[in-house]
């Protein structure tokens, strides 16, 4: 009896987590660089589902703005928030009052030598390798990293990801004057929601059948 209840409980828990993940994906469909999550089974000791990030590139949206950057490939921009380094795909950058390159939240964008600071953006060119040039002179190098263990990416409050795993050599490119759209496929999310709904309905029927079987069993015990 306990095994049956545990199995039903795990199944419902997985459905609830999957629906929450789909809702989060859809809510961020217009967030630049957003990585969609998907629930995958965990065959470890807990048997609980886990959420993995989809690292497939999102479509490009040209803006013509020199500080709007998009990544191709599996890399992440590195930014500094409250003294910690976070990773992000959102490249909607700007200059703050001190000339630091920051994202929409105000996190400082990191270069290989620390936070990037620029005098102006009039003649700024950002090459595919992440190097920054102005008037023919190198003025910085974006810090772009690729993660070797994507399952260790943890969503941070306010956007971005924390990461404590190993790094891999980045082999992508930077596109200036464009933003990466969220890699969320609305049609795919709708199909998954329909499948989850059908599965939840089947679990509900299983609960009903199990409840009736228990009721009959208890009544027969009472007759003896």
C-alpha positions as CSV (number, residue, x, y, z in Angstrom):
1,X,0.0,0.0,0.0
2,X,2.8,2.4,0.9
3,X,4.6,1.7,-2.4
4,X,1.5,2.5,-4.4
5,X,0.9,5.8,-2.5
6,X,4.5,6.7,-2.9
7,X,4.4,6.0,-6.6
8,X,1.3,8.2,-7.1
9,X,2.8,10.9,-5.0
10,X,6.0,11.0,-7.0
11,X,4.0,11.0,-10.3
12,X,1.9,14.0,-9.2
13,X,5.0,15.8,-7.9
14,X,6.7,15.4,-11.2
15,X,3.6,16.7,-13.0
16,X,3.4,19.8,-10.8
17,X,7.1,20.5,-11.2
18,X,6.8,20.1,-15.0
19,X,3.8,22.5,-15.1
20,X,5.7,25.1,-13.0
21,X,8.7,24.8,-15.4
22,X,6.5,25.3,-18.5
23,X,4.9,28.3,-16.9
24,X,8.3,29.8,-16.1
25,X,9.4,29.3,-19.7
26,X,6.3,30.9,-21.2
27,X,6.5,33.8,-18.7
28,X,10.0,34.6,-20.0
29,X,9.4,34.1,-23.7
30,X,10.3,37.8,-24.3
31,X,13.3,37.8,-22.0
32,X,16.5,38.3,-24.0
33,X,18.8,35.3,-23.8
34,X,16.5,33.2,-21.5
35,X,17.3,29.5,-21.4
36,X,14.3,27.3,-21.3
37,X,14.1,24.6,-18.6
38,X,12.9,21.1,-19.1
39,X,12.1,18.4,-16.6
40,X,14.1,15.2,-16.9
41,X,14.0,12.1,-14.8
42,X,16.7,11.6,-12.2
43,X,17.7,8.0,-11.9
44,X,19.7,8.6,-8.7
45,X,18.7,7.6,-5.2
46,X,15.9,10.2,-4.9
47,X,14.1,9.3,-8.2
48,X,12.9,12.9,-8.2
49,X,12.8,14.8,-11.5
50,X,15.2,17.7,-12.0
51,X,15.2,20.7,-14.3
52,X,17.9,20.9,-17.0
53,X,18.5,24.0,-19.1
54,X,18.2,23.9,-22.9
55,X,21.4,25.4,-24.2
56,X,20.3,25.6,-27.8
57,X,20.8,29.1,-29.4
58,X,17.7,31.3,-29.5
59,X,16.9,33.3,-32.6
60,X,18.6,36.7,-33.2
61,X,16.7,40.0,-33.1
62,X,18.7,42.8,-34.8
63,X,18.7,46.1,-33.0
64,X,21.5,48.1,-34.5
65,X,22.6,49.3,-31.0
66,X,26.3,49.0,-30.5
67,X,26.0,47.7,-26.9
68,X,23.4,45.0,-27.7
69,X,25.3,41.7,-28.0
70,X,24.2,38.2,-28.7
71,X,26.1,34.9,-28.4
72,X,26.2,32.0,-30.8
73,X,27.3,28.8,-29.3
74,X,27.2,27.5,-25.7
75,X,29.0,30.4,-24.0
76,X,27.9,32.9,-21.3
77,X,28.8,36.4,-20.5
78,X,30.3,36.9,-17.1
79,X,28.9,39.7,-14.9
80,X,29.6,40.8,-11.3
81,X,26.8,41.1,-8.8
82,X,27.4,41.9,-5.1
83,X,31.0,40.7,-5.4
84,X,30.1,37.3,-7.0
85,X,30.4,36.2,-10.6
86,X,27.3,35.2,-12.4
87,X,26.7,33.9,-16.0
88,X,24.1,35.3,-18.4
89,X,23.1,35.1,-22.0
90,X,21.3,38.4,-22.0
91,X,23.4,41.0,-23.8
92,X,21.3,44.1,-23.5
93,X,24.1,46.2,-22.2
94,X,24.6,49.9,-21.6
95,X,27.1,52.3,-19.9
96,X,26.4,53.5,-16.3
97,X,27.2,57.0,-15.0
98,X,30.8,55.8,-14.3
99,X,31.3,54.5,-17.8
100,X,31.1,50.8,-16.7
101,X,29.5,48.4,-19.1
102,X,26.4,47.0,-17.2
103,X,23.4,44.9,-18.0
104,X,19.7,45.8,-17.5
105,X,19.9,45.0,-13.8
106,X,23.0,47.1,-13.2
107,X,25.5,44.2,-12.9
108,X,28.9,45.0,-14.2
109,X,30.0,43.1,-17.3
110,X,33.4,41.5,-16.8
111,X,36.3,41.4,-19.1
112,X,39.4,39.3,-18.8
113,X,41.0,42.1,-16.7
114,X,38.0,42.9,-14.6
115,X,34.9,45.1,-15.1
116,X,34.8,46.8,-18.5
117,X,34.9,50.6,-18.5
118,X,34.6,52.6,-21.7
119,X,34.9,56.3,-22.5
120,X,32.2,56.3,-25.2
121,X,30.6,54.0,-27.7
122,X,30.7,56.2,-30.9
123,X,33.4,54.2,-32.6
124,X,33.1,51.0,-30.6
125,X,33.5,47.7,-32.5
126,X,33.0,44.4,-30.8
127,X,34.5,41.5,-32.8
128,X,33.3,37.9,-33.1
129,X,35.9,36.8,-30.5
130,X,34.6,39.3,-27.9
131,X,37.5,41.8,-28.3
132,X,36.5,45.5,-28.0
133,X,38.1,48.1,-30.3
134,X,37.7,51.9,-30.6
135,X,39.4,54.0,-33.3
136,X,41.5,51.0,-34.2
137,X,42.8,50.5,-30.6
138,X,42.0,47.5,-28.4
139,X,40.1,48.7,-25.3
140,X,39.0,45.4,-23.7
141,X,38.1,41.7,-24.0
142,X,34.8,40.3,-22.9
143,X,35.0,37.4,-20.5
144,X,32.9,34.7,-22.1
145,X,32.9,31.2,-20.6
146,X,31.5,27.8,-21.6
147,X,30.4,25.4,-18.9
148,X,31.5,21.8,-18.9
149,X,28.8,20.7,-16.5
150,X,25.5,22.4,-17.5
151,X,23.6,20.6,-14.7
152,X,25.5,22.7,-12.2
153,X,24.0,25.9,-13.5
154,X,21.7,27.4,-10.8
155,X,19.2,30.2,-11.6
156,X,20.0,33.3,-9.5
157,X,17.3,35.7,-8.2
158,X,17.0,38.6,-10.6
159,X,18.3,36.6,-13.5
160,X,21.6,35.0,-14.5
161,X,23.1,31.7,-13.2
162,X,25.5,30.7,-10.6
163,X,28.0,28.1,-11.5
164,X,30.6,26.1,-9.5
165,X,31.6,23.5,-12.0
166,X,34.5,23.2,-14.5
167,X,34.8,25.4,-17.5
168,X,35.4,24.4,-21.1
169,X,37.0,26.3,-24.0
170,X,34.5,28.7,-25.5
171,X,34.2,28.2,-29.3
172,X,31.3,30.5,-30.2
173,X,31.0,34.0,-31.6
174,X,29.7,37.4,-30.5
175,X,27.2,39.3,-32.7
176,X,27.1,43.1,-32.2
177,X,23.9,45.0,-32.7
178,X,21.6,42.2,-31.9
179,X,19.9,40.4,-29.0
180,X,19.3,36.7,-28.6
181,X,15.6,35.8,-28.1
182,X,14.5,33.3,-25.5
183,X,15.0,29.8,-26.8
184,X,11.4,29.0,-25.9
185,X,9.2,27.3,-28.5
186,X,5.6,28.3,-27.7
187,X,4.1,25.5,-29.8
188,X,6.3,22.9,-28.1
189,X,5.4,24.2,-24.7
190,X,1.7,23.9,-25.6
191,X,2.1,20.3,-26.7
192,X,3.9,19.5,-23.5
193,X,1.2,21.1,-21.5
194,X,-1.5,19.0,-23.2
195,X,0.6,15.8,-22.6
196,X,0.9,16.7,-18.9
197,X,-2.8,17.4,-18.6
198,X,-3.6,13.9,-20.0
199,X,-1.1,12.3,-17.7
200,X,-2.5,14.1,-14.7
201,X,-6.0,12.9,-15.6
202,X,-4.7,9.3,-15.9
203,X,-3.1,9.6,-12.4
204,X,-6.4,11.0,-11.0
205,X,-8.2,7.9,-12.4
206,X,-5.6,5.7,-10.8
207,X,-6.2,7.4,-7.5
208,X,-10.0,6.9,-7.9
209,X,-9.6,3.2,-8.7
210,X,-7.2,2.7,-5.8
211,X,-9.5,4.5,-3.4
212,X,-12.5,2.3,-4.4
213,X,-10.3,-0.8,-4.0
214,X,-9.3,0.3,-0.6
215,X,-12.9,1.0,0.4
216,X,-14.0,-2.4,-0.8
217,X,-11.2,-4.0,1.1
218,X,-11.9,-2.2,4.3
219,X,-15.6,-3.0,4.1
220,X,-14.9,-6.7,3.6
221,X,-12.6,-6.7,6.7
222,X,-15.4,-5.1,8.6
223,X,-17.8,-7.9,7.6
224,X,-15.5,-10.6,9.1
